[in-house]
Amino acid sequence: MRAGLATAAVAPAATAIWAMTRLGNGSLPETAEVMWVAALDLGFVFRAGPFALLMTTIVSGIGALVFVYATGYFAPGAPAGVRFPVSLLAFSCSMLGLVLADSVWTLFIFWELTSITSFLLVGHKHESDAVQVAARRALMITGTGGLALLAGLMVLSQQVGSPLLSDLEPVGGAAGIVAALLILAGAATKSAQVPFHVWLPGAMAAPTPVSAYLHSATMVKAGILLMAVTGSAFADVAAWKVVGFVLGSASMLWGGIGALRHRDAKLILAWGTISQLGLLVTLLALGSGKAVFAAASILVAHALFKATLFLVVGEIDIRTGTRNIDDLGGLYRSMPLATGAALLAGLSMAGAPPLLGFVAKEAAIEATLGLAGFERVAALSVVVLGSVLTVAYTTRFLWTVFGPGPATTVASRRLAMTMPAAVLAIAGVAGFVALGWVNDIIVPAASELNAEAASYLLIAWPGLKTAFVISMGILAAGTVLGGLASRRNGAAPAPIGADQADRGLDGVLVFGRIVTARVQHGSLPVYLATMAATVSLAATPFLFDLSFAHLIWWDQPIQMVLAVAIAASAFMGVFVNSRIGAALTLGAVGIAASGLFLVHGAPDLALTQLLVETIIVVGFVIGLGHLGRSFPAVNDGWRNTRIVISVAGALAVMAGLIATTANPSGTAPIPELVEGAVNDGGGNNVVNVILTDTRALDTLGEVVVLATVALGILALAKTRTTPAEELAEVAS
Amino acid sequence: MIASRSPVAQLGIRAASPLAILAATYLLFAGHNQPGGGFAAGLVLGAVVALRTVVALQRPTHSTGLIAGGVGLVCATAVTTLIWGNALLDQQVVSITAPVLGKIKTGTALPFDIGVTAIVVGLVVALLDGLGAADLATSRPLRGGRFTRNQTSKDNVTP
């Protein structure tokens, strides 16, 4: 596994280097496009603009470091296997596709791919029940959000008239509100916003490299990315601002409180992520140039410090065997390198100078100060409160784990785990030192999202301005609160909401079983009667459309002979009492019908019909072995009902045929199809060229249906219980 | 079992099987210009499988493998056409001049058709297994002509 991880690290590392060489040098965005259904305008469209390149650097750069880290995380004796490296690399590719996507359809496909690959990664230790439940919860919540997103993207692209994100323009009206709410739902589920956040703490069941990668820098940022790239379309939609602001503020505060309650270091970080994502959602919902600029800065800073902290916690977990902060202490003596990395990252998270997190937080406070009226008061108070909580849980985490006290005994250092954390932590300092270079990258990226953002810069030393004073106030208040909180001892708090979400999911499954037991009663005659009755009812409009003028007796007399044979066989089938006899008469009906096709000049159809009939008869012979020789007796009432429904079904089909042949809509495009088949498809059998070339996509769909049916038959043969019996089993 | 009662049927089906497979191969290749094609070829092979099941001769049993292979081949062909820069499933025609056979016209439609054939055969095998074909090989006919596996006839439940 470790060799696989090391090999897999090469791909993201190369991507990150490519993206970095193009960062901030003002080169024109590169685009790439692969159309796969030209008729539907469906294609993979990618565009590497400044913002996409920034995200690519984060996704691939942290990805490469996480791969290196994982070679240390999995001990030399860990079971071999390619599942983990392959899943992680697949996730990395999906995320890359997501950040580079320029078409809403491309974006959606990669969005769903990240949900699926993260399901595989969260469920890596799938032997445990708790892990299974957590992985399912994450998949169901993000998957449901994905459906909302698809609907939202449809409405949006319909309104704008182009699926390209680079063509987005402001939308308004009811459609704008619907699109905004649906896209917000997608973003909120993916970025773990209250009340959809319950999957994120559960997802901490994943191996730590996964959490460091998915739950700090990449997957949970997908929702933020979505809001960032679509935000320009909703500049005039009030619902976008209000709902986004409420979601973001609630998550920021509730996430901060959660991080103060929990005692598992990894959960503290997860709840902190919810809080930080809440801040980003709040800023993007505000949507002003300054707010978008602040969001882009925090996005970068957060990716650096949160990934570092996760990596350090993973190292602590491996070297001490625990993540509970009550059992940890004094690690500054036994793990000095990790302590240094955690301290740099933690201070950056708290927003203390001289680190990248400080200037980003300053920008956020500046952005809220730049608002007016009620908006200003609400946004400023939420950001300040959230930041105080952030400082508090950071202080509590750093103090209890690394601060004074009896040092926890630790195993020897694994260099592969320490180095990536150190690199990311130093990047946070370097970002502050080389702030001019950071500005060169962030300013074009942010101004791509919102043109007004071009006029702002990150400032290392703003002087004694309001924002700086507020920052210092936040740090002081947060440190006091964190100091108080770290004295508090107690049991791990019960998770709120996660169990309810799981019960809701179970409820859906039980509801599905109840409906299935009702509808799928297992009686074939009743199924057939239901279908025939439905067809008869559906055909009633044809009755008003009947005309018999176009009917002739036959084209060729042989057709009459075949028709009589069909009718005779069908009648025999009704009156014959043995099952084998009924099967044979049905076969006769089919074979005579294939004769009709042949007379009509459709040898392909006749051949297929003949072969199908043969297989059906043989299938009957095998299947009837399990049943009695003759049909069981039925009571008169049910027999009469069946007769009425059958006759009605037959009449309905007849009426439908007569009515539709009387009013053909246009002429059949036969010459075009023949010409296309011979010239384009290179074949003289027009039917087959249509099947394999002209309409091959339909055939593809049909054979997939066939394959699904076959798998369904296999599953059905295995269970041998009816849905009602299954429900009874579940209930007991 | 039919095999134990009718050696003639067993022998006949055994003798006919290679011919039917030949016929299926012909249908598969002829499909582009004459009646036939992947679906018909699959049905011929399916009929062979079904008949061989009835008389307890060897037959393919890995329906999932056939189905997965077929779907995989069909999808792979679909994606491969993108290489020529055309839309999904815009099939390419290739003409080859072979020594004995003369000019052969073929293309990406052929693997597509082979995939369809595999799926149809897989479906028939699955159907036979679903109908309890595996039990057929082991069960003995009773005097009344019913097989030993007793099952309530669920298809005739009156409501």
Chai-1 contact restraints between the chains, C-beta under 6 A:
chainA,res_idxA,chainB,res_idxB,connection_type,confidence,min_distance_angstrom,max_distance_angstrom,comment,restraint_id
A,W36,B,L88,contact,1.0,0.0,6.0,A-B,restraint_1
A,V37,B,L88,contact,1.0,0.0,6.0,A-B,restraint_2
A,A38,B,A87,contact,1.0,0.0,6.0,A-B,restraint_3
A,G522,B,K154,contact,1.0,0.0,6.0,A-B,restraint_4
A,S523,B,V157,contact,1.0,0.0,6.0,A-B,restraint_5
A,L524,B,D155,contact,1.0,0.0,6.0,A-B,restraint_6
A,V526,B,P159,contact,1.0,0.0,6.0,A-B,restraint_7
A,P603,B,P35,contact,1.0,0.0,6.0,A-B,restraint_8
A,D604,B,P35,contact,1.0,0.0,6.0,A-B,restraint_9
A,L607,B,P35,contact,1.0,0.0,6.0,A-B,restraint_10
A,L607,B,A40,contact,1.0,0.0,6.0,A-B,restraint_11
A,T608,B,A40,contact,1.0,0.0,6.0,A-B,restraint_12
A,L611,B,L43,contact,1.0,0.0,6.0,A-B,restraint_13
A,T614,B,A47,contact,1.0,0.0,6.0,A-B,restraint_14
A,I615,B,G46,contact,1.0,0.0,6.0,A-B,restraint_15
A,I615,B,A47,contact,1.0,0.0,6.0,A-B,restraint_16
A,I615,B,A50,contact,1.0,0.0,6.0,A-B,restraint_17
A,V618,B,A50,contact,1.0,0.0,6.0,A-B,restraint_18
A,V618,B,L51,contact,1.0,0.0,6.0,A-B,restraint_19
A,I622,B,L131,contact,1.0,0.0,6.0,A-B,restraint_20
A,I622,B,A133,contact,1.0,0.0,6.0,A-B,restraint_21
A,G623,B,L131,contact,1.0,0.0,6.0,A-B,restraint_22
A,G625,B,F147,contact,1.0,0.0,6.0,A-B,restraint_23
A,H626,B,G132,contact,1.0,0.0,6.0,A-B,restraint_24
A,H626,B,Q151,contact,1.0,0.0,6.0,A-B,restraint_25
A,L627,B,S153,contact,1.0,0.0,6.0,A-B,restraint_26
A,P632,B,N156,contact,1.0,0.0,6.0,A-B,restraint_27
A,V634,B,T158,contact,1.0,0.0,6.0,A-B,restraint_28
A,W638,B,T158,contact,1.0,0.0,6.0,A-B,restraint_29
A,G682,B,V93,contact,1.0,0.0,6.0,A-B,restraint_30
A,G683,B,H32,contact,1.0,0.0,6.0,A-B,restraint_31
A,G683,B,N33,contact,1.0,0.0,6.0,A-B,restraint_32
A,N684,B,N33,contact,1.0,0.0,6.0,A-B,restraint_33
A,N685,B,H32,contact,1.0,0.0,6.0,A-B,restraint_34
A,N685,B,N33,contact,1.0,0.0,6.0,A-B,restraint_35
A,N688,B,G31,contact,1.0,0.0,6.0,A-B,restraint_36
A,N688,B,H32,contact,1.0,0.0,6.0,A-B,restraint_37
A,N688,B,G37,contact,1.0,0.0,6.0,A-B,restraint_38
A,T692,B,A109,contact,1.0,0.0,6.0,A-B,restraint_39
A,T692,B,F112,contact,1.0,0.0,6.0,A-B,restraint_40
A,T692,B,D113,contact,1.0,0.0,6.0,A-B,restraint_41
A,D693,B,Q91,contact,1.0,0.0,6.0,A-B,restraint_42
A,D693,B,A109,contact,1.0,0.0,6.0,A-B,restraint_43
A,A696,B,L89,contact,1.0,0.0,6.0,A-B,restraint_44
A,L697,B,L89,contact,1.0,0.0,6.0,A-B,restraint_45
A,L700,B,A78,contact,1.0,0.0,6.0,A-B,restraint_46
A,V703,B,V74,contact,1.0,0.0,6.0,A-B,restraint_47
A,V703,B,V116,contact,1.0,0.0,6.0,A-B,restraint_48
A,V703,B,I119,contact,1.0,0.0,6.0,A-B,restraint_49
A,L706,B,I119,contact,1.0,0.0,6.0,A-B,restraint_50
A,L706,B,L123,contact,1.0,0.0,6.0,A-B,restraint_51
A,A707,B,I67,contact,1.0,0.0,6.0,A-B,restraint_52
A,A707,B,V71,contact,1.0,0.0,6.0,A-B,restraint_53
A,A707,B,I119,contact,1.0,0.0,6.0,A-B,restraint_54
A,A710,B,I67,contact,1.0,0.0,6.0,A-B,restraint_55
A,A710,B,G122,contact,1.0,0.0,6.0,A-B,restraint_56
A,A710,B,L123,contact,1.0,0.0,6.0,A-B,restraint_57
A,A710,B,A126,contact,1.0,0.0,6.0,A-B,restraint_58
A,I713,B,A126,contact,1.0,0.0,6.0,A-B,restraint_59
A,I713,B,L127,contact,1.0,0.0,6.0,A-B,restraint_60
A,I713,B,G130,contact,1.0,0.0,6.0,A-B,restraint_61
A,L714,B,A126,contact,1.0,0.0,6.0,A-B,restraint_62
A,A717,B,G130,contact,1.0,0.0,6.0,A-B,restraint_63
